[in-house]
């Protein structure tokens, strides 16, 4: 690098020092300088225009939107990113699109999902890539030491140790809702609600082991309540529910929504349902006013144990049958969501109520003392969802859509030589299926 280039790199570092974070998380400090024919066209930094905009976006799309930057050299303190949440465009793609001629990088991204990929994408597009001088690179790395540490911690994830469990036993239900969706939101972004519902149905199918008494190697049936809750929260997140606490309280304000009693009256409920009378939402709203509602997950379980007391002699089979009935109604709510989203609120609350009842029956059958009700469920959720994905170990899941372990588990159920679209397979290719099932006028 000549003296002019060193000056451009230093200017990018000074821009990086101005970076602004949009939230409490640690973000990189990034500065960008665009130079053409030895003249600085413009410069910028991350968050300059607010909302966490990347530096490349700020300079190329905000400041130089109507200027030709083809062939320019871009000095950036951080390797351009290759992945952004839809609909945002990765910075590497933006540089390719604007046809810059050269990119000089201050440091590689410490995120393993990006590290090296940004430079590789630029090279594939025939954009020349270089790096700052070693002393300048060290300066950039020192500037971003907190971001590098945060990335390392994220890669290491967190185990559900005793300290984590004790610290999160009192976590409110809405905080669990947000925490679980933070981990899996990116992974589920391109899945529709029907696909997430299918996974919830799969998990509740595993929960049936509690009712049937069937034993599966390496499977803790009771742990499926926590897993079912997590997929229920994921589905609610996909539907865009603002607060699952509000949603549940709307229908269950510490009372049965049909008989409106603090302890469910079966006869009254049967009469109302026989008359096709549903919840009176205005009355339930009044009943819910000026009452303390549960906060922590275990307290919600206790609330439902008061409304619908579980008996030690109660059959889990009948309870599971009701849960699957409610799951079917939730499926209908997902199917008609575009026409009537409000129906989802009622049916999602019902599925939660029955999951709580399953846990209450389990605790009752185990003779769990009343003072300990709710704790077992909270411990199970903490162990299964310690604010990171337990499969990849990252705080934002980066697992493939279908785990290799899942394929391995079901492999022995696949008929030999039949699970294909070939001549010996049992499946049509899409074009053949279209001809076979399609209507052809004669």
QUIGI-V593052 format. One record per residue. N is the residue number from 1. SS is DSSP state (H for helix, E for strand, L for the rest). D_LAST is the distance of its C-alpha to the last C-alpha in whole Angstrom. Layout:
# QUIGI-V593052
n,ss,d_last
N,SS,D_LAST
N,SS,D_LAST
This chain:
# QUIGI-V593052
n,ss,d_last
1,L,74
2,L,77
3,H,79
4,H,76
5,H,73
6,H,76
7,H,76
8,H,73
9,H,72
10,H,75
11,H,74
12,H,70
13,H,72
14,H,74
15,H,71
16,H,70
17,L,73
18,L,72
19,L,68
20,L,68
21,L,66
22,L,63
23,L,64
24,L,66
25,L,65
26,L,66
27,L,64
28,L,65
29,L,68
30,L,66
31,E,67
32,E,65
33,E,67
34,E,65
35,E,67
36,E,66
37,L,69
38,L,71
39,E,71
40,E,70
41,E,67
42,E,67
43,E,67
44,E,66
45,E,66
46,L,64
47,L,64
48,L,65
49,L,63
50,L,62
51,L,60
52,L,60
53,L,59
54,L,59
55,H,62
56,H,59
57,H,57
58,H,60
59,H,61
60,H,58
61,H,56
62,H,59
63,H,62
64,L,60
65,L,57
66,L,57
67,L,59
68,L,58
69,L,59
70,L,58
71,L,60
72,L,62
73,E,64
74,E,63
75,E,66
76,E,65
77,L,67
78,L,64
79,L,61
80,L,58
81,L,56
82,L,52
83,L,51
84,L,51
85,L,49
86,L,46
87,L,46
88,L,49
89,L,49
90,L,51
91,H,54
92,H,54
93,H,50
94,H,52
95,H,55
96,H,52
97,H,50
98,L,53
99,L,54
100,L,58
101,L,60
102,E,62
103,E,62
104,E,65
105,E,65
106,L,68
107,L,67
108,L,64
109,L,62
110,L,63
111,L,60
112,L,58
113,L,55
114,L,56
115,L,59
116,L,59
117,H,55
118,H,56
119,H,58
120,H,55
121,H,53
122,H,55
123,H,56
124,H,52
125,L,52
126,L,55
127,L,57
128,E,61
129,E,62
130,E,66
131,E,68
132,L,71
133,L,74
134,H,75
135,H,78
136,H,75
137,H,73
138,H,75
139,H,76
140,H,72
141,H,72
142,H,75
143,H,73
144,L,70
145,H,72
146,H,71
147,H,67
148,H,68
149,H,69
150,H,66
151,H,64
152,H,66
153,H,66
154,H,62
155,H,62
156,H,64
157,L,63
158,L,64
159,L,65
160,L,65
161,L,69
162,H,71
163,H,72
164,H,69
165,H,68
166,H,71
167,H,71
168,H,67
169,L,68
170,L,68
171,L,65
172,E,64
173,H,60
174,H,59
175,H,61
176,H,59
177,H,56
178,H,57
179,H,58
180,H,55
181,H,53
182,H,55
183,H,54
184,H,51
185,H,49
186,H,49
187,H,47
188,H,45
189,L,44
190,L,41
191,L,40
192,L,38
193,H,39
194,H,37
195,H,38
196,H,41
197,H,41
198,H,39
199,H,42
200,H,44
201,H,42
202,H,43
203,H,47
204,H,47
205,H,46
206,H,49
207,H,51
208,H,50
209,H,52
210,H,55
211,H,54
212,H,53
213,L,56
214,L,54
215,L,56
216,L,54
217,L,56
218,L,57
219,L,56
220,L,58
221,L,56
222,L,58
223,H,57
224,H,53
225,H,55
226,H,56
227,H,53
228,H,50
229,H,53
230,H,52
231,H,48
232,H,49
233,H,51
234,H,48
235,H,45
236,H,48
237,H,49
238,H,45
239,H,45
240,L,48
241,L,50
242,L,53
243,L,55
244,H,55
245,H,58
246,H,57
247,H,54
248,H,55
249,H,58
250,H,56
251,H,55
252,L,58
253,L,61
254,L,63
255,L,62
256,L,59
257,L,57
258,L,56
259,L,60
260,L,61
261,L,64
262,L,66
263,L,65
264,L,62
265,L,62
266,H,59
267,H,60
268,H,60
269,H,57
270,H,55
271,H,56
272,H,55
273,H,51
274,H,51
275,L,51
276,L,49
277,L,51
278,L,51
279,L,53
280,L,55
281,H,55
282,H,58
283,H,60
284,H,60
285,H,60
286,H,64
287,H,64
288,H,64
289,L,66
290,L,70
291,L,69
292,L,69
293,L,66
294,L,65
295,L,65
296,E,65
297,H,62
298,H,64
299,H,66
300,H,62
301,H,62
302,H,65
303,H,64
304,H,61
305,H,64
306,H,66
307,H,63
308,L,61
309,L,64
310,L,63
311,L,65
312,L,66
313,L,64
314,L,61
315,L,58
316,H,56
317,H,53
318,H,53
319,H,53
320,H,50
321,H,48
322,H,49
323,H,48
324,H,45
325,H,44
326,H,45
327,H,43
328,H,40
329,H,41
330,H,42
331,H,39
332,H,37
333,H,40
334,H,38
335,H,35
336,L,36
337,L,39
338,L,37
339,L,37
340,L,40
341,L,42
342,H,45
343,H,44
344,H,44
345,H,48
346,H,48
347,H,46
348,H,48
349,H,51
350,H,50
351,H,49
352,H,52
353,H,54
354,H,53
355,H,54
356,H,57
357,H,57
358,H,56
359,H,59
360,H,61
361,H,61
362,H,61
363,H,65
364,H,66
365,H,65
366,L,67
367,L,70
368,L,70
369,L,73
370,H,72
371,H,73
372,H,71
373,L,68
374,L,65
375,H,67
376,H,65
377,H,62
378,H,64
379,H,65
380,H,61
381,H,60
382,H,63
383,H,62
384,H,58
385,L,58
386,L,62
387,L,60
388,L,59
389,L,56
390,L,57
391,L,55
392,L,55
393,L,59
394,L,58
395,L,59
396,L,55
397,L,53
398,L,51
399,L,50
400,L,46
401,L,43
402,L,43
403,L,47
404,H,47
405,H,49
406,H,46
407,H,44
408,H,47
409,H,47
410,H,44
411,H,43
412,H,44
413,H,42
414,L,39
415,L,38
416,L,39
417,L,36
418,L,33
419,L,34
420,L,32
421,L,28
422,L,29
423,L,28
424,L,31
425,L,30
426,L,28
427,L,26
428,L,23
429,L,24
430,H,22
431,H,19
432,H,19
433,H,19
434,H,16
435,H,14
436,H,15
437,H,15
438,L,12
439,L,9
440,L,6
441,L,4
442,L,0
